[in-house]
Amino acid sequence: MTLESTRTALVSGAASDIGRAVCASLLAAGLTVLATDLPGERLDALAAELEIEALPADLTDPAQVAALGEHPVDVLAAVAGLPVVERFATSDPVGWDLLWQVNLRAPMLLTHAVLPGMTERGWGRLVYVSSDSARAGAGGEAVYAATKAGLLGFAKSVAREAARASVTANVICPGPIDTERSRAILDERPRLREGLLRAIPLGTLGTPEDVAAAVAYLASPAAGYVTGQTLSVNGGITMS
């Protein structure tokens, strides 16, 4: 599917494995891609490799997020996320605030920055990358799941508010995805990997490209009649 070349996508968390795949997928679909993430070598390397513009920003800083909205954005792919695995009863409440700031407040701030322009132009796509743990729950991820789950209600509400302006809002919930972080965990725990693969009906971990393909679809004109929806990309590990 090819998107209009005059349209621009902003991808947050662009330097992550999934973020990079999303950038590549949207670029291949014909969009101009703006990549934002914390400043550093990973973002610089991504921008150089894909020949896209890097916009370094700290998404926990509302002023920096607002500045991103100065760019006309037709597609927002909010990929950035901060995962933490810990037992809730022994977690430190001091650390909860950072998860809320990155996983929920940042996508809300990004939306606040770009939605008025989408509404004015009469077209837009808001795509939020949440997590299957937000939809189905996961042991050790209570705070992470709670902050990511907020995106489901947020997207549905924005979808209702923005629909008349032909702006859609949808959520993607990835399940077990083969990323640098997940490999580091599973390589140290082969029995965990074996058990996880047995639990996935398709029998394999997903790839960042699997998630990116879903983002590209929801960002496309082909998904113009899809809004307020949650799509799990999880190999069938949960089906309800």
C-alpha positions as CSV (number, residue, x, y, z in Angstrom):
1,M,0.0,0.0,0.0
2,T,1.3,3.4,-0.9
3,L,0.6,6.6,1.0
4,E,0.6,10.1,-0.4
5,S,4.1,11.3,-0.5
6,T,3.1,14.8,0.6
7,R,2.1,13.3,4.1
8,T,4.4,13.3,7.0
9,A,4.7,10.8,9.9
10,L,6.2,11.4,13.3
11,V,7.5,8.3,15.0
12,S,8.3,8.4,18.7
13,G,10.6,5.8,20.2
14,A,12.2,5.6,16.7
15,A,15.5,4.3,17.8
16,S,14.0,1.1,19.4
17,D,13.8,-2.1,17.4
18,I,10.1,-1.6,16.8
19,G,10.5,2.1,16.2
20,R,13.1,1.5,13.5
21,A,10.9,-1.0,11.7
22,V,8.0,1.4,11.8
23,C,10.1,4.2,10.3
24,A,11.2,1.9,7.5
25,S,7.7,0.7,6.9
26,L,6.2,4.1,6.7
27,L,9.1,5.4,4.6
28,A,8.6,2.5,2.1
29,A,4.9,3.4,2.0
30,G,5.8,6.8,0.7
31,L,5.6,9.1,3.7
32,T,8.1,11.6,4.8
33,V,9.3,10.3,8.2
34,L,10.4,12.4,11.2
35,A,12.1,10.2,13.9
36,T,12.1,11.3,17.5
37,D,13.8,9.7,20.5
38,L,16.3,10.6,23.1
39,P,19.5,12.2,21.6
40,G,22.3,9.7,21.0
41,E,24.1,7.4,18.6
42,R,21.1,5.1,18.0
43,L,18.9,7.9,16.7
44,D,21.7,9.4,14.6
45,A,22.5,6.0,13.1
46,L,18.8,5.4,12.3
47,A,18.5,8.8,10.6
48,A,21.7,8.2,8.5
49,E,20.7,4.7,7.5
50,L,17.2,5.5,6.4
51,E,18.0,9.1,5.3
52,I,15.2,10.6,7.4
53,E,15.1,13.6,9.7
54,A,15.9,13.0,13.4
55,L,14.2,15.2,16.0
56,P,15.9,14.5,19.3
57,A,13.6,15.0,22.3
58,D,12.9,14.0,25.8
59,L,9.3,13.0,25.9
60,T,9.1,13.5,29.6
61,D,9.5,17.2,29.0
62,P,6.2,18.8,27.9
63,A,8.0,21.7,26.3
64,Q,10.1,19.5,24.1
65,V,7.0,17.5,23.1
66,A,5.1,20.6,22.2
67,A,8.0,21.7,20.0
68,L,7.5,18.6,18.0
69,G,4.0,19.8,17.1
70,E,5.5,22.7,15.2
71,H,6.0,20.3,12.4
72,P,2.9,19.5,10.3
73,V,2.2,15.9,11.1
74,D,-0.4,13.7,9.3
75,V,0.5,10.4,11.0
76,L,1.5,10.0,14.6
77,A,3.0,6.6,15.4
78,A,3.5,6.7,19.2
79,V,5.9,3.8,19.7
80,A,8.0,4.9,22.7
81,G,7.6,2.9,25.8
82,L,9.4,2.1,29.0
83,P,9.0,-1.5,30.2
84,V,9.7,-2.6,33.8
85,V,9.3,-6.1,35.1
86,E,8.9,-6.3,38.9
87,R,6.4,-7.7,41.4
88,F,3.9,-5.0,42.2
89,A,3.9,-5.6,46.0
90,T,7.6,-4.9,46.2
91,S,7.8,-2.1,43.6
92,D,8.8,1.4,44.6
93,P,6.1,3.9,44.0
94,V,8.8,6.5,43.3
95,G,9.4,4.8,40.0
96,W,5.8,4.7,38.9
97,D,5.8,8.3,37.7
98,L,8.4,7.8,35.0
99,L,6.4,4.9,33.5
100,W,3.3,7.1,33.5
101,Q,5.2,10.0,31.9
102,V,6.7,7.9,29.1
103,N,4.0,5.3,28.4
104,L,0.8,7.4,28.7
105,R,1.4,11.1,29.2
106,A,3.9,11.4,26.3
107,P,1.5,10.0,23.7
108,M,-1.2,12.2,25.1
109,L,1.0,15.3,24.9
110,L,2.1,14.3,21.3
111,T,-1.6,14.0,20.3
112,H,-2.3,17.3,21.9
113,A,0.5,18.8,19.8
114,V,-0.4,17.3,16.4
115,L,-4.2,16.8,16.5
116,P,-5.3,20.4,15.9
117,G,-3.3,20.4,12.6
118,M,-4.8,17.1,11.5
119,T,-8.3,18.4,12.3
120,E,-7.7,21.6,10.4
121,R,-6.4,19.7,7.3
122,G,-9.2,17.2,7.5
123,W,-7.1,14.1,7.6
124,G,-5.0,12.2,10.2
125,R,-3.9,8.9,11.6
126,L,-3.1,8.4,15.3
127,V,-1.6,5.0,16.0
128,Y,-0.5,4.1,19.5
129,V,1.7,1.1,20.3
130,S,0.6,-0.3,23.6
131,S,1.2,-3.9,24.8
132,D,-0.8,-7.1,25.0
133,S,-0.1,-7.1,28.8
134,A,-2.2,-3.9,28.9
135,R,-5.1,-5.7,27.3
136,A,-4.8,-9.1,29.0
137,G,-2.6,-8.5,32.0
138,A,0.8,-10.0,32.8
139,G,2.5,-11.0,36.0
140,G,5.4,-8.7,36.9
141,E,4.1,-5.9,34.7
142,A,1.3,-4.3,36.8
143,V,2.5,-0.7,36.6
144,Y,3.7,-1.0,33.0
145,A,0.4,-2.6,32.0
146,A,-1.6,0.0,33.8
147,T,0.2,2.9,32.1
148,K,-0.1,1.2,28.7
149,A,-3.7,0.3,29.2
150,G,-4.6,4.0,29.5
151,L,-3.9,4.2,25.7
152,L,-6.9,2.0,25.0
153,G,-9.4,4.3,26.6
154,F,-7.6,7.4,25.4
155,A,-7.6,6.3,21.7
156,K,-11.3,5.4,21.8
157,S,-12.2,8.7,23.2
158,V,-10.0,10.7,20.8
159,A,-11.4,8.6,18.0
160,R,-14.9,9.8,18.8
161,E,-13.9,13.4,19.1
162,A,-11.9,13.5,15.9
163,A,-13.9,11.3,13.6
164,R,-15.8,14.1,11.8
165,A,-12.5,15.5,10.7
166,S,-11.5,12.2,9.1
167,V,-8.9,11.6,11.9
168,T,-8.7,8.0,13.1
169,A,-7.2,6.7,16.4
170,N,-6.3,3.1,17.0
171,V,-4.1,1.0,19.2
172,I,-1.7,-1.9,18.5
173,C,-0.9,-4.3,21.3
174,P,2.2,-6.4,20.5
175,G,2.6,-9.7,22.2
176,P,6.0,-11.5,22.4
177,I,8.3,-9.7,19.9
178,D,11.9,-10.6,19.1
179,T,13.7,-7.5,20.1
180,E,17.1,-6.8,21.5
181,R,15.6,-6.5,25.0
182,S,13.6,-9.7,24.8
183,R,16.5,-11.7,23.4
184,A,18.7,-10.6,26.3
185,I,16.1,-11.9,28.8
186,L,15.2,-15.2,26.9
187,D,18.8,-16.1,26.1
188,E,19.5,-16.2,29.8
189,R,16.4,-18.3,30.5
190,P,16.1,-21.0,27.9
191,R,13.3,-22.8,29.8
192,L,11.3,-19.5,29.7
193,R,11.8,-19.3,26.0
194,E,10.7,-22.9,25.5
195,G,7.6,-22.4,27.6
196,L,6.7,-19.1,25.8
197,L,7.0,-20.7,22.4
198,R,4.8,-23.5,23.4
199,A,2.1,-21.0,24.6
200,I,2.1,-19.2,21.2
201,P,-0.1,-20.9,18.7
202,L,2.0,-19.8,15.8
203,G,5.0,-21.2,17.6
204,T,7.4,-18.3,17.2
205,L,8.1,-14.8,18.4
206,G,6.9,-12.0,16.4
207,T,9.2,-9.5,14.7
208,P,9.4,-5.7,14.8
209,E,8.4,-5.8,11.2
210,D,5.1,-7.6,12.1
211,V,4.2,-4.7,14.3
212,A,5.4,-2.2,11.8
213,A,3.1,-3.7,9.1
214,A,0.1,-3.2,11.4
215,V,1.1,0.4,12.0
216,A,1.5,1.0,8.2
217,Y,-2.0,-0.4,7.6
218,L,-3.7,1.7,10.3
219,A,-1.8,4.8,9.0
220,S,-2.9,4.2,5.4
221,P,-6.0,5.4,3.4
222,A,-7.0,1.7,3.3
223,A,-7.8,1.9,7.1
224,G,-10.0,5.0,6.7
225,Y,-13.0,3.2,8.1
226,V,-11.1,1.7,11.1
227,T,-11.1,3.8,14.2
228,G,-11.3,3.3,18.0
229,Q,-10.0,-0.2,17.6
230,T,-7.4,-2.3,19.4
231,L,-5.4,-4.8,17.3
232,S,-3.2,-7.5,19.0
233,V,-0.1,-8.6,17.1
234,N,0.7,-11.6,19.2
235,G,0.8,-14.9,17.4
236,G,-2.5,-15.9,18.9
237,I,-1.2,-16.1,22.5
238,T,-4.4,-14.4,23.6
239,M,-7.5,-14.5,21.5
240,S,-10.2,-12.7,23.5
